Structure formats: structure tokens, C-alpha cells
Amino acid sequence: MAEQLLTDTTALRRSPLAHLAQQMRERTVTGERGVALREIPFLTMVGIRVAPGTPAAEAVAAAAGMPLPAGHGQVSGAAEATAILWIGPDEFLLVGPEGVGPAEIGPTGSDLREAGADDAGTAAGLARALGTEPGQAVDLSANRTTLELSGPSARAVLEKSCHLDLHPRSFAVGTAVATTLGPVQVLLWRTAELTWRIMPRSSFAEYTARWLLDAMTEFSAPEVP
């Protein structure tokens, strides 16, 4: 009998918080004080290093089909599709759906879509777009996982352990920054009025999830006058 080789290992993957999925569902709070926590695993993440205003930056923007964000807290694109987050003066993070490659990311006509024959992933497509220009595009998909905190009490939960001003006047929808949640360094992204994405490194994912679950506990009971 011919030996069969396993070429698709997708079914064998296990996200950093798979073992907490049921607990997160059970701890969901509904109603006026509602708050819910879930993991969005296996998002594509590509770390980009280019100097803004250079041919390298222009090449990356053209390949991704969207401009690079111009400053602190800014995001290009959309959370439900593909977005680029500003991380530092010459550092950005492209975040897209699971498994996207050059043929699936960016609007029709972008360089990545035209490069559909290359299925090596967005990092390879962006690196190819850079050519000989100074810059870097690295696949960081396994570096972080993504938690989504949503509901009327989501901001109150975050405010227990994040020192930033999260009021809408200071932290509008579409803002993303690097900060700390308790002792953990995370990326915090407000994707909707009552929805936030928290992106810790995978090794800190369980700590972060349990920290948030604990912070959610009080909202399951009526508010004390």
C-alpha cells in the first residue's frame, strides 16, 4: 500500500485559546450590562517595516491596495476585511482573514491580486512588491492571537486594567494602539462602538483571557446603587 502523506495540516491546528472557548461562551453576560469575550484565531498578520514617503512605502501601499496609516492610532482598511495598523514611525501590521494570500487580499487590480499564482502568503507578496527597496515584510500570524470583547460593558471591563483614556472623545472607533492590559503588552483596536480587539502575544493569550473573564464577573449581577 502506498504511503499517504499529510499535506494539509489545517485540521491539526489548535489556537492558543481553544481550551477556553466553552468557558468564554458560558461567561457571556446579556442585557444592559452585557459583555462577551471570544477568540478570533488564525488571522493573517504581516509585520511591515518601511520608511513613510519612500518608494518602498509606496510599493507596499500599492500592493496592499490601501495607504499606510499616517500616524499614531490610525488604521487603514476595515476590521471585517483587511486592515493595516500603525505600530511605530516605520512599523505597521497588516491584519487580514485567515489564510489570505496575494490573490485574496486587497481590492481588484492591486498588485497582490494580480500575483494570484503565488500562494506563499501576503508576506511573500509584499516582500516581492518591495523588490530591491529597503524594507521588510514578515509573516507574524503565529505571533499573536486575537480576542474580541464586545457589549455595553466592554469599555468598563477594559478600564479596570488599561491606563489609556478609552472614552470615545479620545479613543474613537477605528483607533488601534500598543498598550498594556494589566501587566501584558497588547495591541488594542476599537473596531466598533461596543467592540474591541485585544491582540496579545500567543504565550500571554491565556493569561489575558482569564484576566478579562475575571474582570467581566461583576457585570453578571445587577449594578449596586
C-alpha positions as CSV (number, residue, x, y, z in Angstrom):
1,M,0.0,0.0,0.0
2,A,1.3,3.4,-1.0
3,E,2.3,5.6,1.9
4,Q,-0.1,8.6,2.3
5,L,1.5,11.9,3.2
6,L,-0.5,14.6,5.1
7,T,-0.1,17.7,3.1
8,D,-2.9,19.8,4.7
9,T,-2.3,20.2,8.4
10,T,-5.1,22.8,8.9
11,A,-7.3,20.4,10.8
12,L,-4.4,19.7,13.3
13,R,-4.0,23.3,14.3
14,R,-5.0,24.4,17.8
15,S,-5.4,28.0,18.7
16,P,-3.9,29.4,21.9
17,L,-7.3,29.7,23.5
18,A,-9.2,26.7,22.1
19,H,-9.4,25.2,25.5
20,L,-11.1,28.2,26.9
21,A,-13.7,28.6,24.1
22,Q,-16.6,27.0,26.1
23,Q,-15.7,28.9,29.3
24,M,-15.8,32.2,27.3
25,R,-19.2,31.3,25.9
26,E,-20.5,30.4,29.4
27,R,-19.3,33.7,30.9
28,T,-21.2,35.8,28.4
29,V,-23.3,38.5,30.1
30,T,-26.5,39.7,28.4
31,G,-28.7,42.7,28.9
32,E,-27.9,46.3,29.6
33,R,-24.7,45.3,31.4
34,G,-23.8,42.8,28.7
35,V,-20.3,41.8,27.8
36,A,-18.9,38.9,25.8
37,L,-15.4,37.5,25.0
38,R,-14.4,35.3,22.2
39,E,-11.2,34.4,20.3
40,I,-10.8,35.1,16.6
41,P,-8.0,32.7,15.8
42,F,-5.6,32.3,12.9
43,L,-5.8,35.8,11.5
44,T,-3.2,36.6,8.9
45,M,-0.7,39.1,10.3
46,V,2.2,40.6,8.4
47,G,4.8,42.8,10.0
48,I,5.9,45.6,7.7
49,R,8.9,47.9,8.1
50,V,9.3,50.8,5.6
51,A,10.0,54.5,5.9
52,P,6.9,56.6,5.1
53,G,7.2,58.7,2.0
54,T,9.7,56.4,0.3
55,P,9.4,54.3,-2.9
56,A,9.3,51.3,-0.5
57,A,6.3,52.6,1.3
58,E,4.5,53.4,-2.0
59,A,5.2,49.9,-3.3
60,V,3.7,48.3,-0.2
61,A,0.7,50.5,-0.2
62,A,0.1,49.7,-3.9
63,A,0.5,46.0,-3.3
64,A,-1.9,46.0,-0.3
65,G,-4.4,48.2,-2.1
66,M,-4.6,50.8,0.7
67,P,-2.5,53.6,2.0
68,L,-0.3,53.1,5.0
69,P,-1.7,54.8,8.1
70,A,-0.1,58.2,8.7
71,G,0.3,58.4,12.4
72,H,-0.3,57.1,15.9
73,G,-3.5,55.2,16.5
74,Q,-4.5,55.3,12.8
75,V,-5.8,52.3,10.8
76,S,-6.2,51.9,7.1
77,G,-8.8,49.4,5.7
78,A,-11.5,47.6,7.7
79,A,-11.5,45.1,10.5
80,E,-14.0,42.8,8.7
81,A,-11.7,42.6,5.7
82,T,-8.1,43.6,5.7
83,A,-6.5,46.5,7.6
84,I,-3.1,48.0,8.3
85,L,-2.4,49.2,11.8
86,W,0.2,51.9,12.7
87,I,2.7,50.4,15.2
88,G,5.5,52.9,15.0
89,P,7.0,55.6,12.8
90,D,8.3,53.0,10.3
91,E,6.4,49.9,11.5
92,F,3.0,48.6,10.5
93,L,0.9,45.5,11.0
94,L,-1.3,44.1,8.2
95,V,-4.2,42.1,9.6
96,G,-6.5,40.0,7.3
97,P,-8.7,37.0,7.4
98,E,-7.4,33.5,8.0
99,G,-5.4,32.1,5.1
100,V,-5.4,35.1,2.8
101,G,-2.7,35.1,0.1
102,P,-1.8,37.5,-2.6
103,A,-4.9,36.5,-4.7
104,E,-7.4,37.1,-1.9
105,I,-6.2,40.3,-0.2
106,G,-6.6,43.9,-1.5
107,P,-9.1,45.3,-4.0
108,T,-9.4,44.1,-7.6
109,G,-6.5,45.5,-9.5
110,S,-4.0,45.6,-6.7
111,D,-0.6,44.0,-7.2
112,L,-1.3,41.2,-4.7
113,R,-4.5,40.2,-6.5
114,E,-2.6,40.2,-9.8
115,A,0.0,37.9,-8.3
116,G,-2.5,35.2,-7.7
117,A,-0.2,32.5,-8.9
118,D,1.9,32.9,-5.8
119,D,0.2,31.2,-2.9
120,A,3.1,31.8,-0.4
121,G,1.1,34.3,1.6
122,T,0.8,38.0,2.0
123,A,4.3,38.4,3.5
124,A,5.8,36.9,0.3
125,G,3.6,39.1,-1.9
126,L,4.6,42.3,0.0
127,A,8.2,41.3,0.0
128,R,8.1,40.8,-3.7
129,A,6.5,44.2,-4.1
130,L,9.3,45.8,-2.2
131,G,11.8,44.4,-4.7
132,T,15.2,45.9,-4.0
133,E,13.9,48.8,-2.0
134,P,14.9,48.9,1.7
135,G,12.1,47.4,3.8
136,Q,10.7,44.2,5.3
137,A,7.6,42.1,5.3
138,V,7.5,39.2,7.7
139,D,4.7,36.7,8.4
140,L,3.8,37.2,12.1
141,S,0.5,35.2,12.0
142,A,1.6,32.9,14.8
143,N,3.0,35.7,17.0
144,R,-0.4,36.9,18.3
145,T,-4.0,35.7,18.7
146,T,-7.0,38.0,18.7
147,L,-9.6,38.4,21.5
148,E,-12.8,40.2,20.8
149,L,-14.5,41.9,23.7
150,S,-18.0,43.3,23.0
151,G,-21.1,44.6,24.6
152,P,-22.3,47.7,26.6
153,S,-19.8,46.9,29.4
154,A,-16.8,46.2,27.3
155,R,-15.2,49.5,27.8
156,A,-15.7,49.3,31.6
157,V,-14.0,45.9,31.6
158,L,-11.0,47.3,29.8
159,E,-10.8,50.4,32.0
160,K,-10.1,48.2,35.0
161,S,-6.6,47.4,33.8
162,C,-5.8,49.7,30.9
163,H,-4.4,53.2,31.7
164,L,-5.5,54.8,28.5
165,D,-8.4,57.1,28.2
166,L,-10.9,54.9,26.3
167,H,-13.7,57.4,26.1
168,P,-14.9,57.9,22.5
169,R,-13.6,61.5,22.5
170,S,-10.1,60.1,23.0
171,F,-10.4,56.6,21.6
172,A,-12.7,56.7,18.6
173,V,-13.8,53.7,16.5
174,G,-11.0,52.7,14.2
175,T,-8.2,53.6,16.7
176,A,-5.5,51.0,17.4
177,V,-2.6,51.4,19.7
178,A,0.0,49.4,21.6
179,T,-0.6,49.5,25.3
180,T,-0.7,47.2,28.4
181,L,-3.6,45.4,29.8
182,G,-2.7,44.7,33.4
183,P,1.0,43.5,33.0
184,V,0.5,42.3,29.4
185,Q,1.6,44.2,26.3
186,V,-1.2,44.1,23.8
187,L,-2.5,45.8,20.7
188,L,-5.9,47.4,21.4
189,W,-8.1,48.1,18.5
190,R,-11.6,49.6,18.7
191,T,-13.4,48.1,15.7
192,A,-17.0,49.3,16.5
193,E,-18.8,51.4,19.1
194,L,-19.1,48.5,21.5
195,T,-16.5,46.2,20.1
196,W,-12.8,45.9,20.8
197,R,-10.0,43.6,19.7
198,I,-7.2,42.8,22.1
199,M,-4.2,41.2,20.5
200,P,-1.7,39.7,23.0
201,R,1.3,37.5,22.0
202,S,0.3,33.9,21.9
203,S,2.3,33.0,25.0
204,F,0.3,35.5,27.0
205,A,-3.1,34.7,25.5
206,E,-4.4,32.5,28.3
207,Y,-3.3,35.0,31.0
208,T,-5.0,37.8,29.1
209,A,-8.2,35.8,28.5
210,R,-8.5,34.8,32.2
211,W,-7.8,38.4,33.3
212,L,-10.7,39.6,31.1
213,L,-13.0,36.9,32.2
214,D,-12.4,37.8,35.9
215,A,-13.0,41.5,35.1
216,M,-16.3,40.6,33.4
217,T,-17.7,38.8,36.5
218,E,-19.2,41.7,38.3
219,F,-21.4,42.6,35.3
220,S,-23.4,39.3,35.6
221,A,-25.1,40.8,38.7
222,P,-27.3,43.9,39.0
223,E,-25.4,47.2,39.5
224,V,-25.2,48.3,43.1
225,P,-26.9,51.7,43.5
